[in-house]
C-alpha cells in the first residue's frame, strides 16, 4: 500500500473496498494467466536509472540508514494492521498506541529539524510519522559521511539534554522505533519481534558508549568488561574514567535482554546477569543502563 493510501486504523479490507486504485491493483494481480519473466536486462536498466537520479549512499551512511529504514518498514506494516480500537489500546507510557506514535514522531522530528526538513502537519498520526521518517531517510541517505560526526541533541528523559554525533542519533532512531513497535505488539497481543542480529549489536554498542556518563556518584578510575551472549552479542571493555587503571568487573548477559534493559523495558532489579569482581559496581552499571532509553 502506498503512503497516500495509509489507513490509520481502517482495516485493509475496508480500505481496498473504498479505494479504486487499490481495488484495480488487486484485480490486476488476481487476473488469470501465467507469470511472465521480466526481460533479462530490466534489472540493470532500472538500477542504472536509479543511480542517475541519486548516487548510492556512502558506506558509513548506509550503515546507520539501512537499519533505520528496516525498522521503519516493520513499524509501518504493524501500524497498518491495527484496528481502530487497537489505536486506542492503553500503554503504561504515553497513554495509548496513538500517543506512543505521536511521541515517536516528536523524537524523530529533532533529527529531521537538524537535517533542515520542514515539519509535517495536517495528516493523521500514522501518515505524519511515516512521511517524516521517509523524508529523514532520504535526506540522511543522500548526505556525506562527514555529517555523521556532527553533534546533535539526542532523545531522552533526563533533565539535561544529551548530545551526541548524528551517527548516534540515527542509531537511537532505529532503537526507539523497534522498542515502540514491540510495545505496540505487547499492547495488542502480538508476539515480540527482536531486531536483526546486526541491529542488536549496533544498539548494544550505542548504549555502552553512553554508559560511563550515565553512572552516578564519584568517577572511578576503572573499566568494566561487558560480555553479551546470543544473537548480536560480543565483548566490550568500557572505561569508566579517561584513565582506568584496571578492569574492576566482568558482567555477562543476553544481548537482546540487554537492549531491553537499555530501553528501560526490563527493571534493573530483576535483570538477569552474572558478574565477576565488584558486585556493587555491576549493580550500579545495570541501574545506569536502564536510564538510557528514549522515553
HELIX and SHEET records of a PDB file:
HELIX    1   1 UNK A    3  UNK A    5  5                                   3    
HELIX    2   2 UNK A   12  UNK A   18  1                                   7    
HELIX    3   3 UNK A   20  UNK A   30  1                                  11    
HELIX    4   4 UNK A   42  UNK A   53  1                                  12    
HELIX    5   5 UNK A   59  UNK A   81  1                                  23    
HELIX    6   6 UNK A   84  UNK A   87  1                                   4    
HELIX    7   7 UNK A   97  UNK A  114  1                                  18    
HELIX    8   8 UNK A  125  UNK A  141  1                                  17    
HELIX    9   9 UNK A  145  UNK A  149  5                                   5    
HELIX   10  10 UNK A  166  UNK A  187  1                                  22    
HELIX   11  11 UNK A  197  UNK A  214  1                                  18    
HELIX   12  12 UNK A  255  UNK A  262  1                                   8    
HELIX   13  13 UNK A  268  UNK A  270  5                                   3    
HELIX   14  14 UNK A  279  UNK A  289  1                                  11    
SHEET    1   A 2 UNK A  90  UNK A  91  0                                        
SHEET    2   A 2 UNK A  95  UNK A  96 -1                                        
SHEET    1   B 2 UNK A 151  UNK A 154  0                                        
SHEET    2   B 2 UNK A 162  UNK A 165 -1                                        
SHEET    1   C 4 UNK A 234  UNK A 239  0                                        
SHEET    2   C 4 UNK A 223  UNK A 229 -1                                        
SHEET    3   C 4 UNK A 247  UNK A 254  1                                        
SHEET    4   C 4 UNK A 274  UNK A 277 -1                                        
END                                                                             
